[in-house]
């Protein structure tokens, strides 16, 4: 009887231990299921067993690993939801960016070429203007002296108030008078000076024909004769 009673107590203790073990097993199974689901959600793995098959080992302690996981999860949260087409969209945007970059490089290259061309044109225009101005100024002085029967005149370059640009002014000295600007000359003198400038331009750059409309209206008879003689010389 004593042995039977002892066996019953041992059986009861074994059943209690079994129940406790079964409860612990169920708790472990619940924790395992939770851990598996966490692995699926956090690491996006279809089969958590892949982690067991990997030969990789954690180089850091568990607590540090947990902190790193929390930090990375926070970064993912700030990044936000990534759609399934994110990679394709990135590739499309990258391709478009490359295309626009090429277009911009082409435009910048064309812009630089245009700047160089504009610079060349400006230098060429300035060179030709200087050459032409020098020739016209010399011819103008000769024509002025011929038409006025003496005196001197010259063309001078002037700038605006800001010192930019080039204009042309006339400084003349008819026979027996002092040197003065065109605005201070009389009407006949201005007309004859303008005719001298016209003849100078025609001398430097001849044209097939010239149409003149009452250009001698302000000239007296003597000046009309000089004007006609100069026209005859140009006509040859």
C-alpha positions in Angstrom: 0.0 0.0 0.0 2.9 2.3 0.9 4.5 1.6 -2.5 1.2 2.2 -4.2 0.7 5.5 -2.4 4.2 6.5 -3.2 3.7 5.7 -6.8 0.5 7.8 -6.9 2.3 10.8 -5.4 5.1 10.4 -8.0 2.5 10.0 -10.8 0.6 13.2 -9.6 3.9 15.1 -9.5 4.8 13.8 -12.9 1.4 14.9 -14.2 1.8 18.3 -12.7 5.3 18.6 -14.3 3.8 17.4 -17.6 1.1 20.1 -17.4 3.6 22.7 -16.6 5.8 21.6 -19.4 2.8 21.5 -21.8 1.9 25.1 -20.7 5.5 26.2 -21.2 5.5 24.5 -24.6 2.3 26.3 -25.7 3.8 29.6 -24.5 7.0 28.8 -26.5 4.9 27.9 -29.5 3.0 31.2 -29.2 6.2 33.2 -28.9 7.6 31.3 -31.9 4.6 32.1 -33.9 4.8 35.7 -32.9 8.5 35.8 -33.8 7.9 34.1 -37.1 5.2 36.7 -37.9 7.5 39.5 -36.9 10.2 38.1 -39.2 7.7 37.9 -42.0 6.5 41.5 -41.4 9.8 43.2 -40.7 12.2 41.4 -43.0 9.7 40.6 -45.7 10.6 36.9 -45.8 8.2 34.3 -47.1 10.0 31.5 -45.1 11.6 32.5 -41.8 13.5 29.2 -41.9 15.8 31.0 -44.4 17.4 32.7 -41.5 18.3 29.3 -40.0 19.8 28.2 -43.3 22.0 31.2 -43.5 25.6 30.9 -42.3 25.7 34.6 -41.2 26.1 35.3 -37.5 25.3 38.5 -35.7 28.4 40.4 -35.0 26.8 42.4 -32.1 24.9 41.6 -28.9 21.2 41.1 -28.7 20.4 44.4 -27.0 22.6 46.3 -29.6 20.9 44.4 -32.4 17.5 45.4 -31.0 18.5 49.0 -31.0 19.8 48.8 -34.5 16.6 47.2 -35.6 14.6 50.0 -34.0 16.8 52.6 -35.6 16.4 51.0 -39.1 12.6 50.6 -38.6 12.4 54.4 -37.7 14.3 55.2 -40.9 11.9 53.0 -42.9 9.0 54.8 -41.3 10.3 58.2 -42.4 10.9 56.9 -45.9 7.3 55.9 -46.0 5.5 53.3 -48.1 7.4 52.0 -51.1 5.1 50.9 -53.9 5.7 47.8 -55.9 6.5 49.9 -59.0 9.1 52.0 -57.2 12.0 50.3 -59.0 10.4 50.7 -62.4 9.5 54.3 -61.7 13.0 55.0 -60.5 14.4 53.5 -63.8 12.0 55.6 -65.8 12.9 58.8 -63.9 16.6 58.0 -64.2 16.3 57.5 -68.0 14.3 60.7 -68.3 16.9 62.6 -66.2 19.7 61.2 -68.4 17.8 62.4 -71.5 17.1 65.9 -70.1 20.8 66.1 -69.0 21.9 65.4 -72.5 19.5 68.0 -73.8 20.7 70.5 -71.3 24.3 69.8 -72.3 23.4 70.3 -75.9 21.7 73.6 -75.2 24.6 74.8 -73.1 27.0 73.8 -75.9 24.9 75.6 -78.4 24.7 78.6 -76.1 28.5 78.7 -75.8 28.9 78.4 -79.6 26.4 81.3 -80.1 28.3 83.4 -77.6 31.5 82.7 -79.4 29.8 83.5 -82.8 28.4 86.7 -81.4 31.8 87.7 -80.1 33.3 87.0 -83.5 30.6 89.0 -85.2 31.1 92.0 -82.8 34.8 92.0 -83.4 34.3 91.7 -87.2 31.7 94.5 -87.1 33.9 96.7 -85.0 36.9 96.1 -87.3 34.9 96.8 -90.4 33.3 99.9 -88.9 36.7 101.3 -87.9 38.1 100.6 -91.4 35.1 102.1 -93.1 34.9 105.1 -90.7 38.6 105.9 -91.4 38.0 105.8 -95.2 34.8 107.8 -95.1 36.4 110.4 -92.7 39.3 110.9 -95.1 37.0 111.1 -98.1 34.7 113.5 -96.2 37.6 115.9 -95.5 38.6 116.0 -99.2 35.0 116.5 -100.3 34.4 119.2 -97.8 37.4 121.1 -98.9 36.4 120.7 -102.6 32.8 121.8 -102.1 33.7 124.8 -99.9 36.7 125.8 -101.9 38.8 125.5 -98.8 38.4 125.0 -95.1 38.6 121.8 -93.1 36.2 119.3 -91.6 36.5 115.9 -89.9 34.3 113.1 -88.5 34.7 112.3 -84.8 33.4 109.4 -82.8 31.4 110.3 -79.7 30.0 108.1 -76.8 26.7 108.5 -74.9 26.4 109.7 -71.3 27.2 106.3 -69.9 30.3 105.9 -72.1 28.7 103.2 -74.2 28.1 103.0 -77.9 29.6 105.0 -80.7 28.1 107.9 -82.5 29.4 110.1 -85.2 29.7 113.9 -85.0 30.9 116.5 -87.6 33.3 119.3 -86.7 33.7 121.8 -89.6 35.6 125.0 -90.3 34.4 126.7 -93.5 36.8 129.2 -95.1 37.2 132.3 -93.0 35.3 130.9 -90.0 36.3 129.2 -86.8 36.0 125.5 -86.0 32.5 124.6 -84.9 29.9 121.8 -84.8 27.4 121.1 -87.5 24.5 122.6 -85.5 26.2 126.1 -85.5 26.6 126.2 -89.3 24.1 128.1 -91.5 21.5 126.3 -93.5 23.5 126.4 -96.7 26.7 125.3 -94.9 24.9 122.4 -93.3 23.4 121.3 -96.7 26.8 121.5 -98.3 28.4 119.6 -95.4 25.8 116.9 -95.7 26.5 116.7 -99.4 30.2 116.3 -98.7 29.4 113.4 -96.3 27.1 111.8 -99.0 29.9 112.1 -101.6 32.4 110.6 -99.1 30.1 107.6 -98.5 29.6 107.1 -102.3 33.3 107.4 -102.9 34.0 104.6 -100.4 31.0 102.4 -101.3 29.8 103.3 -104.8 26.2 102.4 -105.8 24.7 101.8 -109.2 22.6 104.9 -109.0 21.7 107.7 -106.6 18.3 109.5 -106.4 18.7 113.1 -105.2 15.7 115.3 -104.3 16.2 119.0 -104.2 19.5 118.7 -102.4 20.7 122.0 -103.8 17.7 124.0 -102.6 19.7 125.7 -99.8 22.8 126.3 -102.0 23.6 129.6 -103.7 24.7 129.6 -107.4 28.4 129.2 -106.7 27.9 126.2 -104.5 25.5 124.6 -106.9 28.3 124.8 -109.5 30.7 123.1 -107.1 28.1 120.5 -106.3 27.5 119.7 -109.9 31.2 119.3 -110.6 31.5 116.8 -107.8 28.6 114.9 -109.1 30.2 114.7 -112.5 33.4 113.4 -111.0 31.5 110.7 -109.1 29.5 109.8 -112.3 32.7 108.8 -114.0 
